[in-house]
Amino acid sequence: MKILMLGWELPPHHSGGLGVACYQLCKALSYDGFNIDFVLPYHDKHENINFMNLIPATNLTAQESHYLGGIYDSERFVSGNARIEELPSDLRGLQAYYTRAMRDVVSKSAPEVIHAHDWLTFEAGVEAKKHSKAPLIAHVHATEFDRSGTNLGNPIIHDIEYNGLMMADRIVAVSQATKDIISRGYGIPADKIDVVHNSVDVSEFVKVYDNTTFSYLAEMKKQGYKVVVNLGRLTIQKGLTHLLRAAQLVVERDPKVLFLICGTGDQYHELLELSADLCIAENIFFTGTFVQGKAWHDAYDIGDMFIMPSVSEPFGIAPLEAIGHGTPALVSKQSGVSEVIRNMLLFDYWDHVRMADQILAMANYESLPVELYNNARLEFDQLSWADVAQKCHSIYKQLAAAKGGMA
């Protein structure tokens, strides 16, 4: 079956979990013999990708694309310049280029199914459907309700999401929580939405390094310190101001707990100032950059526990990555990943006291993190991208049958 996959990024040129999810899903689908054309908004090498055909919509590099807005945060998005006579100068212009490219793509190779990921590609998905008559799947990894921290968010993006979801033949949500948000926020019938949870590739979690990137923290651990790790974008959606307020309560009771916060984003300087205002700066370590490769592995490995305090997290692959590295996880109740991993400590993102109590319990009771991890690992081992691909395959078959195609 010929699949036209529309995504905004792929590793190593990615700034979040969406690129990783697209990569792993397509890799798993290729094992089942699917022929995939993957359209990107930039032109760059992906030397590790030989299982699908990559199609650039522009001559921009990945770095240039990301500068224009190759991120998921709505506060960086404005309607701006949508001209397509020259290279785009903002995200809206880049989307216009990307959308226009669909006419040429589908004319050269007609798809049987169009699979578009998140609001950045929904307009292009509708355009591809218009010119190819193929059914459209809108795959929702996050909504504007999530990105804005459950506030109203950007009305332009809401319109794009709404129109894409209405025009889609089927919708894939990464969690039941996301399905509920789509139904409640956009009035989409629940029977139009399929829940397909994300997974992880366990082969990526083999530890091959002897020396850690975080040598200072390794020395502190030898002196009895515990390390709490968070990886992700520093944005309002990720709830890191709440984590710092919980960290203040933790440090007051146990100053031998340290926090490693890996990532970058528009809240970076705000979080630095807040840690100083709360008098906990000595216990908080910011990488200030998006970690990849060895540093990515090392960040999970150095942690005694991983924490994800998101205000609204449709799924959240990071806790799975932590468990894959042998690190137990604590996550907010507002996270979809808890639908597939039950053995994680849960808290409301705003409940600083409960969050602090759980961190202290993990730091001071040796049996708790061991038991939590061992049970979570049993659940983790049941997950696979092959299962995710099989669920998508079933949806493809249903759509193809409805359109008179063949699976």
C-alpha positions as CSV (number, residue, x, y, z in Angstrom):
1,M,0.0,0.0,0.0
2,K,1.2,3.5,-0.9
3,I,1.2,5.9,2.1
4,L,1.8,9.6,1.9
5,M,3.2,10.5,5.3
6,L,3.3,14.2,6.3
7,G,5.6,15.2,9.1
8,W,7.5,18.3,10.2
9,E,10.8,16.7,11.3
10,L,12.8,13.5,11.7
11,P,15.9,12.6,13.8
12,P,18.5,13.8,14.0
13,H,16.9,17.1,13.0
14,H,14.2,17.1,15.7
15,S,13.2,19.3,18.6
16,G,10.8,17.0,20.4
17,G,9.1,13.6,20.5
18,L,7.0,14.1,17.4
19,G,9.9,13.5,15.1
20,V,10.9,10.4,17.0
21,A,7.4,9.0,16.9
22,C,7.1,9.6,13.1
23,Y,10.5,7.9,12.5
24,Q,9.7,4.8,14.6
25,L,6.2,4.4,13.2
26,C,7.4,4.6,9.6
27,K,10.2,2.2,10.3
28,A,7.8,-0.3,11.8
29,L,5.3,0.1,8.8
30,S,8.2,-0.5,6.4
31,Y,8.8,-3.9,7.9
32,D,5.2,-4.7,6.9
33,G,5.9,-3.8,3.3
34,F,4.3,-0.4,3.2
35,N,5.7,2.0,0.5
36,I,6.0,5.4,2.3
37,D,6.6,8.8,0.8
38,F,7.5,11.1,3.8
39,V,7.3,14.9,3.1
40,L,9.5,17.2,5.1
41,P,9.6,21.1,5.1
42,Y,13.4,21.1,4.7
43,H,16.1,19.5,2.6
44,D,18.8,17.7,4.6
45,K,20.5,14.4,4.9
46,H,19.1,11.5,7.0
47,E,21.8,8.9,6.5
48,N,20.1,6.4,8.8
49,I,16.8,6.4,6.8
50,N,16.6,3.9,3.9
51,F,13.2,2.4,4.6
52,M,11.1,5.3,3.0
53,N,11.3,7.9,0.4
54,L,12.0,11.4,1.8
55,I,10.6,14.4,-0.2
56,P,11.7,17.9,0.7
57,A,9.1,20.7,0.2
58,T,11.7,23.4,0.1
59,N,15.5,23.9,-0.3
60,L,15.8,25.1,3.3
61,T,18.1,23.3,5.6
62,A,16.8,21.7,8.8
63,Q,18.4,24.5,10.9
64,E,16.7,27.2,8.7
65,S,13.4,25.4,9.0
66,H,13.6,25.2,12.8
67,Y,14.5,28.8,13.0
68,L,11.3,29.7,11.1
69,G,9.3,27.7,13.6
70,G,10.0,24.0,13.4
71,I,8.8,23.7,16.9
72,Y,5.4,23.0,18.5
73,D,5.0,26.0,20.7
74,S,2.1,28.3,19.7
75,E,3.6,31.4,21.3
76,R,6.2,31.4,18.5
77,F,3.5,31.2,15.8
78,V,2.0,34.2,14.1
79,S,-0.1,34.4,10.9
80,G,2.5,36.6,9.3
81,N,3.8,36.2,5.7
82,A,2.1,33.5,3.6
83,R,3.7,34.5,0.3
84,I,5.1,31.7,-1.8
85,E,6.8,33.6,-4.6
86,E,10.1,33.4,-2.7
87,L,11.6,31.4,0.2
88,P,9.4,31.7,3.3
89,S,10.4,34.1,6.0
90,D,8.2,32.7,8.8
91,L,6.4,29.6,9.8
92,R,3.2,30.6,8.0
93,G,5.1,31.0,4.8
94,L,6.8,27.7,5.4
95,Q,3.5,26.0,5.8
96,A,2.3,27.6,2.6
97,Y,5.3,26.2,0.7
98,Y,4.7,22.8,2.3
99,T,1.0,22.8,1.4
100,R,1.6,23.9,-2.2
101,A,4.2,21.0,-2.6
102,M,1.3,18.5,-2.2
103,R,0.0,19.1,-5.7
104,D,3.3,18.0,-7.2
105,V,3.8,15.1,-4.8
106,V,0.5,13.5,-5.4
107,S,0.6,14.0,-9.2
108,K,3.9,12.1,-9.4
109,S,2.9,9.3,-7.1
110,A,-0.7,8.9,-6.1
111,P,-1.2,7.7,-2.5
112,E,-3.8,5.2,-1.3
113,V,-3.8,6.8,2.2
114,I,-2.6,10.2,3.5
115,H,-1.3,10.3,7.0
116,A,-0.7,13.8,8.5
117,H,0.9,14.5,11.8
118,D,-0.3,17.4,14.0
119,W,-1.5,20.9,13.0
120,L,1.7,21.8,11.2
121,T,0.8,19.4,8.3
122,F,-3.0,19.4,8.5
123,E,-3.5,22.0,5.8
124,A,-1.2,20.1,3.5
125,G,-3.1,16.9,4.3
126,V,-6.3,18.5,3.2
127,E,-4.6,19.8,0.0
128,A,-3.3,16.3,-0.8
129,K,-6.7,14.8,-0.2
130,K,-8.2,17.4,-2.6
131,H,-5.9,16.6,-5.4
132,S,-5.6,12.8,-4.9
133,K,-9.0,11.8,-3.6
134,A,-7.3,9.5,-1.1
135,P,-8.6,9.3,2.4
136,L,-6.9,11.4,5.1
137,I,-5.8,10.4,8.6
138,A,-5.2,13.2,11.0
139,H,-2.7,12.0,13.7
140,V,-2.9,14.1,16.8
141,H,0.2,14.0,19.1
142,A,-0.8,17.3,20.9
143,T,-3.6,19.8,20.6
144,E,-3.4,23.6,21.0
145,F,-5.2,23.1,24.3
146,D,-2.2,21.0,25.5
147,R,0.5,23.4,24.1
148,S,-1.1,26.4,25.7
149,G,-1.2,24.7,29.1
150,T,-5.0,24.1,28.9
151,N,-5.7,27.8,28.3
152,L,-7.4,29.0,25.1
153,G,-4.2,29.2,23.0
154,N,-3.7,30.6,19.6
155,P,-7.0,31.0,17.6
156,I,-5.3,30.6,14.3
157,I,-3.9,27.2,15.3
158,H,-7.3,26.2,16.7
159,D,-8.8,26.9,13.3
160,I,-6.2,24.8,11.5
161,E,-6.7,21.9,13.9
162,Y,-10.5,22.2,13.7
163,N,-10.5,22.3,9.9
164,G,-8.0,19.4,9.6
165,L,-10.0,17.2,12.0
166,M,-13.3,17.9,10.3
167,M,-11.8,17.1,6.8
168,A,-10.1,14.0,8.0
169,D,-11.7,10.6,7.3
170,R,-10.2,9.2,10.5
171,I,-8.4,10.7,13.5
172,V,-5.7,8.9,15.5
173,A,-5.2,10.2,19.0
174,V,-2.1,9.1,21.0
175,S,-4.1,8.6,24.2
176,Q,-7.7,8.3,25.5
177,A,-7.1,11.7,27.2
178,T,-6.3,13.2,23.8
179,K,-9.3,11.7,22.3
180,D,-11.5,13.2,25.0
181,I,-9.9,16.6,24.4
182,I,-10.6,16.4,20.7
183,S,-14.2,15.4,21.2
184,R,-14.8,18.0,23.9
185,G,-12.8,20.9,22.5
186,Y,-13.6,20.5,18.8
187,G,-17.0,18.7,18.9
188,I,-15.6,15.7,16.9
189,P,-17.7,12.5,17.3
190,A,-15.9,9.9,19.4
191,D,-16.5,7.1,16.9
192,K,-14.3,9.0,14.3
193,I,-11.3,8.8,16.6
194,D,-9.0,5.8,17.2
195,V,-6.6,5.7,20.2
196,V,-3.2,4.4,19.3
197,H,-0.6,4.7,22.0
198,N,3.0,5.5,21.2
199,S,5.8,3.1,22.0
200,V,9.6,3.0,22.2
201,D,12.5,1.2,20.5
202,V,14.3,-0.8,23.2
203,S,17.3,-1.3,20.9
204,E,18.2,2.4,21.5
205,F,18.6,1.9,25.2
206,V,21.7,-0.3,25.3
207,K,24.3,1.4,27.4
208,V,27.6,1.6,25.6
209,Y,29.4,4.4,27.5
210,D,31.7,4.1,30.5
211,N,32.1,7.8,31.3
212,T,29.1,10.0,31.9
213,T,28.6,13.5,30.4
214,F,27.5,14.6,33.9
215,S,30.7,13.8,35.8
216,Y,30.0,16.3,38.6
217,L,26.6,14.7,39.4
218,A,28.3,11.3,39.3
219,E,30.7,12.5,42.0
220,M,27.9,13.9,44.1
221,K,26.0,10.6,43.9
222,K,29.1,8.9,45.4
223,Q,28.6,11.2,48.4
224,G,25.0,10.1,48.8
225,Y,23.2,12.6,46.7
226,K,20.1,11.6,44.7
227,V,19.4,13.0,41.2
228,V,16.0,13.8,39.8
229,V,16.0,14.1,36.0
230,N,13.7,15.9,33.5
231,L,14.1,16.0,29.7
232,G,12.0,18.1,27.5
233,R,11.2,21.6,26.2
234,L,11.2,24.4,28.7
235,T,7.7,25.7,28.0
236,I,4.5,26.3,29.9
237,Q,3.1,23.0,28.8
238,K,5.8,21.1,30.6
239,G,5.0,22.4,34.1
240,L,8.6,23.1,35.2
241,T,7.6,26.1,37.3
242,H,5.6,23.7,39.4
243,L,8.6,21.3,39.5
244,L,10.8,24.0,40.9
245,R,8.3,24.9,43.6
246,A,8.1,21.3,44.6
247,A,11.9,21.2,44.5
248,Q,12.0,24.0,47.1
249,L,10.0,21.8,49.5
250,V,12.3,18.8,48.8
251,V,15.5,20.7,49.4
252,E,14.2,22.2,52.6
253,R,13.8,18.7,53.9
254,D,16.6,16.9,52.2
255,P,19.4,19.1,50.6
256,K,21.1,16.1,49.2
257,V,18.5,15.9,46.3
258,L,19.7,17.4,43.0
259,F,17.6,18.2,39.9
260,L,18.9,17.9,36.4
261,I,16.8,19.8,33.8
262,C,17.7,19.0,30.2
263,G,16.4,21.1,27.4
264,T,15.8,24.6,26.1
265,G,12.8,26.7,25.4
266,D,11.3,30.1,26.0
267,Q,11.0,29.6,29.8
268,Y,14.8,29.0,30.2
269,H,15.6,32.4,31.7
270,E,12.4,32.5,33.7
271,L,13.3,29.1,35.3
272,L,16.8,30.3,36.1
273,E,15.4,33.3,37.9
274,L,12.8,31.3,39.7
275,S,15.4,28.8,41.0
276,A,17.4,31.7,42.3
277,D,14.3,33.4,43.9
278,L,13.4,30.1,45.6
279,C,17.0,29.9,47.0
280,I,17.5,26.4,45.4
281,A,19.9,27.3,42.6
282,E,22.7,25.2,44.1
283,N,20.5,22.1,43.7
284,I,19.2,22.8,40.1
285,F,21.3,22.1,37.0
286,F,20.2,23.3,33.6
287,T,21.9,22.0,30.5
288,G,20.5,25.0,28.5
289,T,20.5,22.9,25.3
290,F,18.5,20.1,23.8
291,V,20.4,16.9,24.6
292,Q,21.0,14.2,22.0
293,G,23.2,11.2,21.5
294,K,25.5,10.3,24.4
295,A,24.3,13.2,26.6
296,W,20.7,11.9,26.0
297,H,21.6,8.4,27.3
298,D,23.7,9.8,30.1
299,A,20.9,12.1,31.4
300,Y,18.6,9.1,31.9
301,D,21.4,6.9,33.3
302,I,22.5,9.5,35.9
303,G,19.0,9.9,37.3
304,D,17.8,8.0,40.4
305,M,14.3,8.9,39.1
306,F,12.7,10.7,36.2
307,I,10.0,13.3,36.6
308,M,7.5,14.7,34.0
309,P,5.3,17.4,35.7
310,S,3.4,18.4,32.5
311,V,0.3,20.6,32.7
312,S,-1.1,18.6,29.8
313,E,0.8,15.8,28.1
314,P,-1.1,13.9,25.4
315,F,1.3,11.0,25.7
316,G,4.9,11.6,26.8
317,I,7.5,9.2,25.4
318,A,10.2,10.5,27.9
319,P,9.0,8.3,30.8
320,L,9.2,5.3,28.6
321,E,12.7,6.3,27.6
322,A,13.6,6.6,31.3
323,I,12.3,3.1,32.1
324,G,14.2,1.8,29.1
325,H,17.3,3.1,30.7
326,G,16.5,1.5,34.1
327,T,15.1,4.7,35.8
328,P,11.7,4.7,37.5
329,A,9.3,7.5,36.7
330,L,7.0,10.0,38.3
331,V,4.5,11.8,36.1
332,S,1.6,14.2,36.4
333,K,-1.9,12.7,36.2
334,Q,-2.4,14.9,33.2
335,S,-0.2,12.6,31.1
336,G,-1.4,10.0,28.6
337,V,1.6,7.6,29.2
338,S,0.0,6.5,32.5
339,E,-2.6,4.7,30.3
340,V,0.0,2.1,29.3
341,I,2.4,2.2,32.3
342,R,0.5,1.9,35.6
343,N,3.6,1.5,37.8
344,M,4.6,5.2,38.0
345,L,3.9,7.6,40.9
346,L,1.2,10.1,39.9
347,F,0.5,13.6,41.1
348,D,-1.5,16.6,39.9
349,Y,0.9,19.0,38.2
350,W,-0.2,21.8,40.5
351,D,0.1,19.8,43.7
352,H,3.6,20.8,44.8
353,V,3.3,19.1,48.2
354,R,2.4,15.7,46.8
355,M,5.0,16.0,44.1
356,A,7.6,16.8,46.8
357,D,6.5,14.0,49.0
358,Q,6.8,11.5,46.2
359,I,10.3,12.7,45.3
360,L,11.4,12.4,48.9
361,A,9.9,8.9,49.2
362,M,11.8,7.8,46.1
363,A,15.0,9.3,47.4
364,N,14.8,7.9,51.0
365,Y,13.2,4.5,50.7
366,E,15.4,2.2,48.7
367,S,12.8,-0.5,48.0
368,L,10.3,1.9,46.5
369,P,12.2,2.9,43.3
370,V,13.3,-0.8,42.9
371,E,9.8,-2.2,43.1
372,L,8.4,0.6,41.0
373,Y,10.9,0.1,38.2
374,N,10.7,-3.7,38.2
375,N,6.9,-3.6,37.8
376,A,7.0,-0.8,35.2
377,R,9.6,-2.8,33.2
378,L,7.1,-5.7,32.9
379,E,4.6,-3.3,31.3
380,F,7.3,-1.6,29.2
381,D,8.4,-4.9,27.7
382,Q,4.9,-5.4,26.3
383,L,5.1,-2.3,24.2
384,S,6.3,-2.2,20.6
385,W,6.2,0.0,17.5
386,A,5.2,-3.1,15.6
387,D,1.9,-3.1,17.5
388,V,1.4,0.6,16.8
389,A,2.1,-0.1,13.1
390,Q,-0.4,-2.9,13.1
391,K,-3.2,-0.7,14.5
392,C,-2.4,1.9,11.8
393,H,-2.5,-0.8,9.2
394,S,-6.0,-1.8,10.3
395,I,-7.1,1.8,10.0
396,Y,-5.5,2.0,6.5
397,K,-7.4,-1.2,5.4
398,Q,-10.7,0.2,6.7
399,L,-10.2,3.5,4.8
400,A,-9.1,1.7,1.6
401,A,-12.0,-0.6,1.7
402,A,-14.4,2.3,2.2
403,K,-12.9,4.0,-0.8
404,G,-13.0,0.8,-2.9
405,G,-9.3,0.3,-2.7
406,M,-7.3,-2.7,-1.9
407,A,-5.1,-3.3,1.2
